Amino acid sequence: MDADIELSNWDPMTTEQKLSELLQHLNGVKVLSFTEGKVSLEYDPLLILKTDIHDALIRSGFQIKDMQTGPASPVADALHSEE
C-alpha cells in the first residue's frame, strides 16, 4: 500500500530527520520521498496497519492534516524490483 501523509506542523529544519528516525523503526514501512509538508511512503498491510502508522506519528508529536492511502503504485513496485 502507498500512503501520502500531510503534516500541519512541518519544520523544514527538523521534521524530515525526525520522521526518518521514527518510520525506520516501524516494521513494514519504507519511505519513498519527502516534500514540504508531506511524506510519501509504502507499507505492507500484513506487517503494519494504517492506524499503527497514524498512532505512531501522533505519539511522536506530529499533527496529521491529511492521510491518503491506496494500492502501491507501479513506480513503487519498480523501485522494489531494482533493489
C-alpha positions as CSV (number, residue, x, y, z in Angstrom):
1,M,0.0,0.0,0.0
2,D,1.1,3.6,-0.6
3,A,0.4,6.4,1.8
4,D,0.7,10.2,1.5
5,I,0.7,11.9,4.8
6,E,0.4,15.7,5.1
7,L,1.5,17.2,8.4
8,S,0.4,20.6,9.6
9,N,3.5,21.1,11.9
10,W,6.2,20.7,9.3
11,D,9.5,22.3,10.4
12,P,12.0,22.4,7.4
13,M,14.9,22.1,9.8
14,T,13.9,19.0,11.8
15,T,10.9,17.2,10.5
16,E,12.5,15.1,7.8
17,Q,15.1,13.7,10.2
18,K,12.6,13.0,13.0
19,L,10.2,11.3,10.5
20,S,13.0,9.2,9.1
21,E,14.1,8.1,12.6
22,L,10.5,7.2,13.5
23,L,9.5,5.5,10.3
24,Q,12.6,3.3,10.0
25,H,11.7,1.6,13.3
26,L,8.2,0.7,12.0
27,N,8.3,-2.8,10.6
28,G,6.9,-2.9,7.1
29,V,7.3,0.8,6.3
30,K,9.5,2.2,3.6
31,V,9.8,6.0,3.0
32,L,9.6,6.9,-0.7
33,S,10.0,10.7,-0.5
34,F,9.7,13.9,1.5
35,T,8.3,17.1,0.2
36,E,7.5,20.3,2.1
37,G,4.7,19.3,4.4
38,K,4.3,15.7,3.2
39,V,5.9,12.3,3.4
40,S,5.1,9.6,0.9
41,L,5.7,6.0,2.0
42,E,4.9,2.4,1.2
43,Y,3.8,-0.1,3.8
44,D,3.0,-3.7,4.0
45,P,-0.5,-4.1,5.5
46,L,0.4,-7.7,6.5
47,L,3.1,-6.2,8.8
48,I,1.6,-2.9,9.9
49,L,-1.8,-1.2,9.8
50,K,-2.5,2.3,8.6
51,T,-3.8,3.1,12.1
52,D,-0.5,1.9,13.6
53,I,1.4,4.4,11.4
54,H,-1.1,7.1,12.3
55,D,-0.8,6.4,16.0
56,A,3.0,6.4,16.0
57,L,3.1,9.8,14.3
58,I,0.6,11.3,16.8
59,R,2.5,9.8,19.8
60,S,5.7,11.4,18.4
61,G,4.1,14.9,18.3
62,F,3.2,15.1,14.6
63,Q,-0.1,16.7,13.6
64,I,-1.7,14.9,10.7
65,K,-3.5,17.2,8.4
66,D,-4.4,14.5,5.8
67,M,-3.6,10.9,5.2
68,Q,-4.4,9.2,1.9
69,T,-3.8,5.5,1.2
70,G,-4.1,3.4,-1.9
71,P,-2.7,0.4,-3.7
72,A,1.0,0.5,-4.4
73,S,1.9,2.5,-7.5
74,P,3.7,0.9,-10.5
75,V,6.6,3.3,-9.7
76,A,7.0,1.9,-6.1
77,D,6.8,-1.6,-7.5
78,A,9.5,-0.9,-10.0
79,L,11.7,0.5,-7.2
80,H,11.5,-2.8,-5.4
81,S,12.4,-4.8,-8.5
82,E,15.6,-2.8,-8.9
83,E,16.8,-3.4,-5.3
